[in-house]
Amino acid sequence: MKKLFRNRTVLGAACILLSLVLCLGIAPLLNQTASEQTDIVRIIKDISKGAAITADQVETVQVGAYHLPADVLKSPDAVIGQYAAVDLKKGDYLLPSKLSSLPLDAYLNRLDGAKQAMSVTIKSLAAGLSGKLQPGDIVALIASDYGELRSTTLPPELQYVEVLAVTASSGLDAQNSSTSADSEEEKELPSTLTLLVLPQQAQLLADLESKGTLHTTLVYRGDPNTAKAFTDKQAAYFTAKQAASEEPAHDQ
């Protein structure tokens, strides 16, 4: 009986000692972590999507570091001169996914009247190369289940086409729509491709998309000069086709 009482006394003393260790040792460390401060960049004026961010629209403030995303931006130098990839509201803090180093839709400035920008729908993950396409890629387009015969066709007019943008359903370029690793939000998958095309290609694409399912295959990614060599081949096809159509008919 004495032995049992002694064991209970020792156990009780150990529990008290453990409680003291928790209260005097670990708890202060947790409180210190929760009270740590860090500087972050915060928006002080509403900024519309696509607008360049200026120094008078941001401020540096000190906030609690606990539960902040790991990639929250802390220096104004990382923000000023960037472009808002989404609408930013007063009081927002900034993550890389909310910013773009290039003007949104800057590729539209390349249009000179000869070619046009046209978007086509990516109807499945596989149809858009599993979300791996990037601006500047040269792709070929294939139409499956096309027309009444549900045929598959690779039109020679669409063998070498440049990708201008890959866009998620939110309207954000896919490369700007991912979230931080610490957030629980999933990365948005591409929903459309914007392509640089001639009017003839645009008309054909509209027909193929309405009557079938478009798939893309990656032809080339890399050096812009090499990419241009592919689009030059495509242009040469149309030049030859135009020349053939203008040849006078020969007498039989």
C-alpha positions in Angstrom: 0.0 0.0 0.0 2.8 2.3 0.9 4.5 1.5 -2.4 1.4 2.3 -4.4 1.0 5.6 -2.5 4.6 6.4 -3.2 4.2 5.7 -6.9 1.2 8.0 -7.1 3.2 10.7 -5.3 6.1 10.3 -7.7 3.7 10.4 -10.7 1.9 13.5 -9.3 5.2 15.2 -8.8 6.3 14.4 -12.3 3.1 15.8 -13.7 3.5 19.0 -11.8 7.1 19.3 -13.0 6.0 18.7 -16.6 3.4 21.4 -16.2 6.0 23.8 -15.0 8.3 23.0 -17.9 5.4 23.7 -20.3 4.4 26.9 -18.6 7.9 28.3 -18.1 9.7 26.9 -21.1 7.6 26.0 -24.2 4.7 28.5 -23.7 7.0 31.5 -23.8 8.6 30.2 -27.0 5.1 29.9 -28.5 4.2 33.3 -27.4 7.4 34.7 -28.8 6.7 33.1 -32.2 3.2 34.5 -32.2 4.4 38.0 -31.4 7.2 38.2 -33.9 6.9 41.1 -36.3 7.9 41.5 -39.9 7.7 44.2 -42.6 5.4 43.7 -45.6 4.2 45.7 -48.5 0.6 46.8 -48.3 -1.7 48.4 -50.9 -3.0 51.8 -49.8 -5.1 52.6 -52.9 -7.3 50.4 -55.1 -5.5 49.3 -58.2 -7.2 47.9 -61.2 -6.0 44.8 -62.9 -3.3 45.6 -65.5 -2.3 48.9 -64.0 1.4 49.6 -63.2 2.0 49.9 -59.5 3.6 53.2 -58.3 5.3 54.2 -55.1 2.3 56.3 -53.9 0.1 53.2 -54.0 2.0 51.1 -51.5 3.4 51.3 -48.0 5.6 49.2 -45.8 4.0 48.2 -42.5 5.0 46.0 -39.6 2.7 43.1 -38.9 2.7 39.8 -37.0 4.7 37.2 -38.9 2.6 34.3 -37.6 0.5 32.6 -40.3 1.7 35.0 -43.1 2.3 33.3 -46.4 6.0 32.4 -46.9 6.2 34.3 -50.1 4.5 37.5 -49.0 6.4 40.5 -50.5 8.4 42.5 -48.0 10.3 45.1 -50.1 8.7 47.9 -52.2 11.4 47.3 -54.8 9.8 44.0 -55.6 6.4 45.7 -56.2 6.9 49.2 -57.7 6.9 49.0 -61.5 5.2 45.6 -61.6 1.7 45.2 -63.0 -1.4 44.1 -61.1 -2.4 40.7 -62.3 -5.7 41.0 -60.4 -7.8 43.8 -59.0 -6.0 45.0 -55.8 -7.9 46.6 -52.9 -6.8 48.9 -50.2 -5.3 46.9 -47.4 -4.2 43.9 -49.5 -0.8 42.5 -49.0 1.0 41.2 -52.0 2.1 37.8 -53.3 4.0 37.1 -56.5 0.9 35.5 -58.0 -0.9 38.9 -57.8 1.8 40.6 -59.9 3.1 40.5 -63.5 6.5 41.8 -64.6 5.1 42.5 -68.1 2.0 44.5 -69.0 -1.0 42.2 -69.2 -1.9 41.4 -72.8 1.4 43.1 -73.9 1.5 40.6 -76.8 -1.5 42.4 -78.4 0.8 45.3 -79.1 2.5 43.1 -81.7 -0.5 43.1 -84.0 0.2 45.0 -87.1 -2.9 44.3 -89.2 -1.4 41.4 -91.1 -2.0 38.9 -88.3 -4.7 38.6 -85.6 -5.0 37.3 -82.1 -7.6 34.6 -81.6 -8.5 32.5 -78.6 -9.6 28.8 -78.8 -11.1 26.7 -76.0 -9.1 23.9 -74.4 -11.8 21.3 -73.8 -9.7 18.9 -71.8 -6.5 18.7 -70.0 -5.0 16.5 -72.6 -6.1 18.8 -75.5 -3.9 21.6 -74.1 -0.8 19.5 -73.6 -1.6 18.9 -69.9 -1.3 22.5 -69.1 2.4 22.7 -70.1 2.1 25.2 -73.0 3.7 28.6 -72.7 3.7 31.9 -74.6 6.1 31.7 -77.5 5.6 28.0 -78.1 5.1 26.8 -81.7 2.2 24.4 -81.9 0.3 22.4 -84.5 -3.5 22.1 -84.2 -5.4 18.9 -84.8 -9.2 18.6 -84.9 -10.9 15.4 -83.8 -14.5 14.4 -84.1 -14.8 16.9 -86.9 -18.0 17.3 -88.9 -20.7 14.8 -89.6 -18.1 12.1 -90.3 -16.4 12.8 -86.9 -13.0 12.6 -88.7 -9.6 13.7 -87.4 -7.6 16.2 -89.5 -4.3 18.1 -89.3 -4.8 21.0 -91.6 -1.7 22.2 -93.4 -2.8 25.8 -92.6 -2.3 25.1 -88.8 1.0 23.2 -88.7 3.1 26.0 -87.2 1.2 28.5 -85.0 2.6 30.7 -82.3 1.0 30.7 -78.8 0.5 34.3 -77.5 -1.0 33.4 -74.1 -2.3 30.6 -72.1 -5.3 31.7 -70.0 -7.2 30.2 -67.0 -10.9 30.4 -66.6 -10.5 33.4 -64.2 -9.1 35.4 -67.1 -5.6 35.4 -65.6 -2.6 34.2 -67.7 -2.0 30.7 -66.5 1.6 31.5 -65.4 0.2 34.2 -63.0 -2.7 32.2 -61.6 -0.8 29.8 -59.4 -0.9 30.3 -55.6 1.7 29.9 -53.0 2.7 26.5 -51.8 1.4 27.4 -48.3 -2.1 28.1 -49.5 -4.7 25.4 -49.9 -6.0 26.7 -53.2 -5.3 24.7 -56.3 -3.5 26.0 -59.3 -6.0 27.0 -62.1 -5.7 24.9 -65.2 -5.6 26.6 -68.6 -8.9 27.2 -70.3 -8.0 28.9 -73.5 -5.1 29.4 -75.9 -4.6 32.8 -77.6 -2.9 32.3 -81.0 -1.2 34.6 -83.5 -2.9 33.8 -86.8 -3.7 35.0 -90.3 -7.3 35.8 -91.1 -7.6 32.5 -93.1 -6.3 30.6 -90.1 -8.8 32.4 -87.8 -11.7 31.4 -90.1 -10.5 27.8 -90.2 -10.0 27.7 -86.4 -13.6 29.0 -85.8 -15.0 26.2 -88.0 -12.9 23.5 -86.5 -13.7 24.5 -82.9 -17.5 24.7 -83.6 -17.6 21.3 -85.4 -15.0 19.3 -83.5 -12.5 19.3 -80.7 -9.1 21.0 -81.0 -5.9 19.4 -79.7 -2.5 20.9 -79.7 0.9 19.3 -80.2 4.1 21.1 -79.2 6.4 21.6 -82.2 9.1 23.9 -80.8 10.0 25.8 -77.7 13.1 27.8 -77.3 15.1 30.3 -79.3 12.9 33.0 -80.9 14.8 33.0 -84.1 14.2 29.3 -84.5 10.6 29.7 -83.6 10.3 32.3 -86.3 11.7 29.9 -88.8 8.7 27.7 -88.2 6.2 30.5 -88.6 8.0 31.6 -91.8 7.4 28.1 -93.1 3.7 28.5 -92.4 3.7 31.9 -94.1 5.4 30.4 -97.1 2.6 27.8 -97.4 0.1 30.6 -97.7 2.2 32.5 -100.1 2.5 29.5 -102.4 -1.2 28.8 -102.1 -2.0 32.3 -103.0 0.3 32.2 -106.0 -1.3 29.0 -107.2 -4.7 30.5 -107.0 -3.7 33.5 -109.1 -2.1 31.5 -111.9 -4.1 31.9 -115.1 -5.9 28.8 -116.4 -4.1 27.1 -119.3 -6.0 26.3 -122.4 -6.7 22.6 -122.8 
